Amino acid sequence: MPSALPDAAFDAAFDAAPAGEPLPRRIAHLDMDAFYASVEWLRYPQLKGLPVVIGGGRRNEARMLQELNARYPERRWTGADMAAVPVDFFPRLDSYAGRGVITTASYAARQFGVGSAMGLMKAARLCPQALLLPADFDEYRRCSRAFKAVILEIAPVMQDRGIDEVFIDFTHVPGGQREGGRVLARLLQKSIFEATGLTCSIGVAPNKLLAKMASEFNKPNGISIVREADLQPLIWPLPCRKINGIGPKLDARLQALGIRTIGELAARERLWLMRHFGPTHGAWLHDAAWGRDDRPVTTHSEPVSMSRETTFERDLHAVADRAELGAIFTRLCEQVASDLARKGYEGRTIERSSDLPRLVGNTRPGTKASVEVWRAGAARTLQITVGEVPSDQAGNAKRPQPEQQAPARANWLGIMASDLNAEQRKSQDQPRDGVVVTGLEPNGPAARAGLREGD
C-alpha cells in the first residue's frame, strides 16, 4: 500500500526543518512472515509454497527417523536428510482425527480460510490437501533469539512483543529517518535474511498503533511507510478491526451503531464515544481512530508468566510410565520454582500443558506436588495441582465421559506459572530481564552501510 506523501517530498520537508528541532518520531513494527512455517521450510525446503499447517503435537525426530527408515529402507535416514524427505511422507489434513488446533498456517493454506487457533478438524474441511507438521518450539525459540540479536546490533531500542514480532524505535538510529525509515527497514530485512534465512515485514509510522497496522499492508517480505498525512487516505478506509485492541465483540458493538470503518469511528465525537463505551475506552477509541498513540518503545516489561517444558524421547503411557512421568513433572516444577526464585517473582496460577489425559498421575482426588522455593532467606512452598478428578456435588468421583477421554500416551509436558507478582528484591541493583543498551557499535551493520544518526 503506497504512502500518500512521496519519499522525496518527505525528505525535503525533513531537510528543511530548523536545526535543533527534535527529529520526527519513527516507530517500526517488525513481524516475521508465517514464522513457524518459515522455520520449518529451513528444515524442509521441499515444502515451501505448499499449504502447510503447524499443530497437533510436538516434533519427535527419533520417531520420525524410525518411520522414514521403515517406509524408505533404500537409504539410511538421519537428521541431516530432512531436505530429502519425500513430500508424500508428510500426513495430510484429510487424514487427521483429533481435537488439536493450528499453531500457524502457511500463506498458501491461509488462502483457503485456514488460520491460527482454528481446530484441525475444521481446517481439514477447508483445505484437506494441506500438510500437517508437528510443532518444534525449541527451534522456533532459537530462531527468535537469532533474529532479535540481529535487530539489536542495528537498532538497540527494541520492545519484544512475542516470539515473532517486535517494536523498534527508528528515530535516532542511522537510516531511521531516510525515506521515512525505508532505508533502515531494508537494512534490517537484508541482515535478518542473511543471518537466519527468514523474511519479515516492517511497518514504519509515527507511533506503535499505526506501525502495527502498516506491517500488515505488504506481507510477505514487504515494507510500508505511513506518515501523519496518510491517516485519511490510508487508514480511515480500513475496517475498525484493523485497530489492535478492537476484537470481534467490540467490533460488533460498533457495527450495531453504524460504525464499520476507522473513518466512520473518527467522525464520531469524543464525548459521544465516551457515553457509549465509557470514559476510558471511549477516549481511547477516539484517539485510535485519529492515529494518536504516545506509548514509548520500552526495552523492559514485567513477564506475565514463566514456564518449562520438555519433549520425551519416546511416548510415555499414563499408567505404565507413571513413575517416569512423575519424575519429569517434579523436575519441571523444580525448574519453574528456581526460575521464579532467581528472578524474584511468585506465581498465583499454575497450569499444566500436555497431550496427556486430564486424569493422569492421581492416586486420589486433589493430589499435589510441592516444590520448596527459597526466596529472601525464607522457604515458600509452590503447590502445583497435577489435575483433580471431577466430582459431583456430594464429592463423589465421577467417571469421565467417552468424549472427555484423551490419548493414553503423550510425548511432551509443560508447567507454567502465571499471574506473577514481583517479590522484594535482594537489592535495588539486582539485574532484571530486558535489553541493556550501552550505545551503537561503531563498526556495526549500520556503520558498514554508511548510515549515521539523523539520516
N, C-alpha and C positions, 0 to 999 in steps of 0.2 A: 504494500500500500504506500504510494508515494507521499512525500511531505508536501504541504501546500506552499511552503516557502522554499524556494530553490536554495541549494547549499551556498552558491556564490553570494546570494543576497544576504544570507545569514552571516557568512564570514565577513562580508563588507560591513555589516552593521556592528559586528563584534570588533573589527579592526578600528572602527570609528569611535568606539567607546572611550570616554575620557580616561586618561591614565590615573591609576589609583582606585578606580571603582572596582567593586567586587566582581569576580567572574560570574557569568551566568551559571546557575546550578544545572548540572548534567548528571542524571542518575540513570544507571543501566540495570535492567533485569536480564540475566543470562539464564536460559533454560536449555538443558541438554535435550537433544532430539530423540524421542522414543528411547529413553536412556537404557532401560533394562534390555530391550530388544536389540539396541545397538551394541551393547556389551556382548550379547550372545552372538551377534554377527562377527565380532572379532574372533570368536572361537569357531563359529560355523559360517564362514563366508558364503557357502553354497546356499544359504537360506535368505540372503539379502534380496529384498524386493518381493519376497513371498509373504502371504498373510500368515503371521505368527502371533501367537498369544503366549504369555508367560503366566504360569499359575498352576494350581492343582497339587503342589508338592514341592519338595526340596531336591536339588540335584544330588545324585549319588553316583559318582563316577565309577566306583568299583562295580556296582550293579550294571551300569550301562556298558562297561567293557565286557562284562560277563555275557550280556545279551548279544553284543556285537560279535564276539568270538563264536557264540553258538549259531548265529544266523549267517555269518560270513566267515566260515572256517578257512577260507583260502589264504587268509593273512592273519598275522598275529597283531591284534589291535592294542594300542597303548594310548595314553593320554595325549601324546603328540600327534595323533592321527585324526583329530576331530574334524579337520577341514576336509577329510576324505570320506566321512560318513555319508552313505547314500541318503538322499532326501527321503526315499521310501522307508527308511528305518524309523523316522520320527512319527509318532502317533498323530492321527488327525482328530479334530474335534468331534467328528461324527461318531467316533468310537468311544467317546468319554461318557462315563456314568458316575455321578457323584454330586457332592454339594460344594465343590471348590469354586473359587472366584478368580477373576482375572486380575493379575497384578498390573500388567500393562499389555498393550497390543501394538503391533507394528502399524505404520501408516496404511499399508495395503489391506490390513484387516479392518482398520477403522472405517474404510470406505463402505463396508457392509453394515455399519452401525455398531460394531463391537467396540467396547471401551473398558477402561479400568473400573474395577469394583463390580462388574457385571458377572452374574453367575455363569459358569462354564456351560451348563446345560442350555441356557438361553442363547449364549454365543454360538453354540453348535447348531442351533436352528437358523441363525442369521448367516453364518459362514462355516458350513460343515467341512469345507476343504482346508480350513486353517490348520496349521501345525501347532502342536502343543508342546511347550518346553517347560521343564520344572525350573523353579527359581534358584539362583545361586547368589545369595545375599552377601556372602564373603567377597565374591568377585565384584559385585556392584559397589560395595563399600570401598574396596581397593581402588577402583576406577574413580569413585567420587573424590577420594583423597587426592588422587593424581591430578584431576583437572582443576581442583581448587588450589593446589600448590602452584600450578602454572599461573593462575589468576593473581595470586598474592605476590608473585615475582614482578608483575607488571603494574597492578593496581592494588595497593595494600589495604584500602578501606573497603572491606568486603563483609557483607552480612550473610551468614549461612541461613538458607531458607529450607533446607532439606537435602536429601541425598543427590538431587539432580538440578537444583536451582539456587541462585544467589542474587543479591542486590550488590551493586558496585557503585561507589561514588567516583565519577569521572572528573569532577570539577577541576581538581588541581593536578590531575595525572597528565603527563606528557601525551599529547594527542587527543585528550579528552574533550577539547573544545573545537578541534578542527573538523569541519563539515558536520558540526553538531554532535560529534562523538563517533562518527562513522569510521574515521581513521583508526582510533583506538579499538573499536569493536572488531574491525578487520584483523588487527594485530592479535587480539585475543582468540578469535576463531582460528587463525593460522597456527598460533602457538599451541592451542589445545589439541588441534588435529595432529600436529607433528608429534606431540608428546604421548597421545593416547589413541589416535586413530578414530576419535569420536567427533561428531559435529554438534553444533549448538546454534540456537537462535537468540538474537540480542535485540532488545528494545531500549532506546535511549530517549529520555524525556526530562522535563524539568523536575519531576518528582517520582516517587515509587509507584503511586497509583497509576499514572499514565505509562510508566515504563513497563509495568506488568502487563498492561493491555497491549502495548506495542510489540512485545516479544512474541505475540501470537499472530501478528499480521502476515509474516512472510516465512512461516515454517514449511519445510525444514531448512536449516543452514542459511537463514536469512538475517538481514539487519533492517530494522525500521527506526527511523528518526522522527520524533514528534516534538514540536515546539509549541509555545503558547498560542501562536497564530493558527495552529492546526486544530484547535479544540472544536470549532464549529464544523468545518468540512470533514474531519476525520473521525472525531469521537462522538459527536451528537447523533449521527445516523445509526449508531450501533445499538443493539438491544441492551436493556438495563442489566441483564445477566452478565454482560462483559465486565461489569464493575466487580472487582474482587471484594467479596463481602455480601453481595446480593445473591442469595440462594433461591431454590425453587419456591419456597413458601413466601418469601418476601416479594419475589417477582410476581407471584400470583396475586398478592395483595395490590401491588402496583397496577397490574393489568386490570384488576377489578375497578380501579379508579381511572381507567383510561390512559394509563402511562405505560407505554411499551418501549420507547427509545430513550436514550440518555438525554437527547434534546428535549423531549417532552417532560422529562423529570426536571431539567434545568429551567423550563418555563414556569414551573410552579413556584409560588412564593415560599420563602423560607418559613414564615410563620404558619402557612397552610400545611407544610410537611411536618412541622413540629406538632401541630394539633393532631394530625392523623397518625403519626408514628412516635410520638414522644419527643421531649425537648432534645435529648442527646442524639437519638437515632435520626430524627428528622433533620437536625442541623448537619449531621454527617452526610445524609443523602444529598442535601443541597450543595454542600462543599464538593462532594464527589462528582456530581453532575457538572459542576463548573471547573473540574480539574484541579481543585485545591487540595494539597497534601503536603504538610511541612514536616512529616516524620523524617528523622535523620536515618542514615545508614549506620546501624550500630554494629560494632565488632564483637560485642559480647551480649549474651542474653542468658537468663537462667534456664537450665534444662527443665523440661516438663516430665521427663521420665528417664530411667536408666534400666538397661536390660542386658541379659546374657542369653545366648542360645547356642545350640550345638546340633550338628547333624551326625547321626550314628553311622558307623562303618557298615552295619547291617540292620535290617529291620528288626525291631525288638517287639516281642509279644507282651501284651499287657499282663498276662498271668505268668507264663513260663519264665519271662525275663524280669520279673518284678524286682528282684534283688539288684540287678544291674541298673534298672530304671531308677530305683530308689537312690543308688549311689550317685548317678548322674544328676538327679534332681537336687540332692543335698549339695553337690559341688556347685551347681549353678546358683543355688541360694546363697552359698558362702561367697561366691564371686560378686553377686549383686550387693550383699551386705558390705563386702570390702570396698566396693566402688562408692557406696553411699558414705561410708565412714571416711574414706580418703578424701572425698570431695566436699564433705561437710553437709550432707543432706539426710533427711529421713523421709520415707515414703508412707503415705496413708493408705494407698491402694496397691495391692499385689495381684498380678494377673499371671496365669499360666497360659502359654500359647503352644499348641501342638496339634498333630493329627492323631493323637491318642484319643481313645474314648473319654467321655466326661467322667465315667465311673472307673477310674484307674487308681490303683495303689491304696485303696481304702480297706482297712480291716474292720472299720466301724464308722458310722457317720461322724463327720467332723474331724477326721484325722488331720493333724497339723505337723509341719516340720518347723523346728525352731533353730534359728541361727543367732549366735551371740554377736552383737555389733558393739564394738568398743569405740566410744566417742567421748572426748573431753575427760578421759580418765574414768568414765563410768560405763558399766555394762548395760546394754539395752538388748532386748530380745525382739527380733523381727519375726512375727508369726506369719507364715505363709501357708494358706489353705491349699491342700492338694486338690481338693474337689469333693464336695459333700454329696452324699446320697440324698436324692429328693425324698421328701417325706410328706405325709398328709397332715391335716390339722391336728390329728391326735399324736403326731410324732412317729408314726409307723413308716418304715421304709417302703417306698413304692417301687414296683418293678418298672424299668424303663420300657416304653412302648417300642415296637419294632422300628418305627421311623426315627426314634431317638438314638438307635444303636449306631455306633461309629465303628470303623475297621478295628480289628483286634491288634493290628500291628502298626507301628509308626517308625519313621526314620528321622524325626527331629523333635526337639523340646526347647522351650524358651521360658524364661522368667522375667517379668518386668515390674518394676516399682514405679508408680506414678503418683500424682498429686504431691509433688515434692515440696518440702519446707526446708529452707536453709537453716542449718544449725549454727550455734555460736562458733565462730572460727577461732583457731588457736591464737592467731594474731591478725592484725589488720593488714599485714603484708603478705598473708598466705596467697600463693598463686591461685588463680581461678581459670577455668576454661575460657577460651576466646582467642582472638588474634592480637598479638602484641606487635605493634608497628614501630620500628626504630628508624625508618627512613628508606628511601628508594635506593636500590643498588645502583652505584654509578656506572657499572658495566652490564646492567640488566637488559632484558629484551627491549624495553622502551628506548634506552640509550643507544643500543645497537641499531635500532630502526631510525635513529636520527630525530627522535621526538624530545621536546623539552616541555617543562611545566608552563602552562598558559597557551600551548598550541591547541 
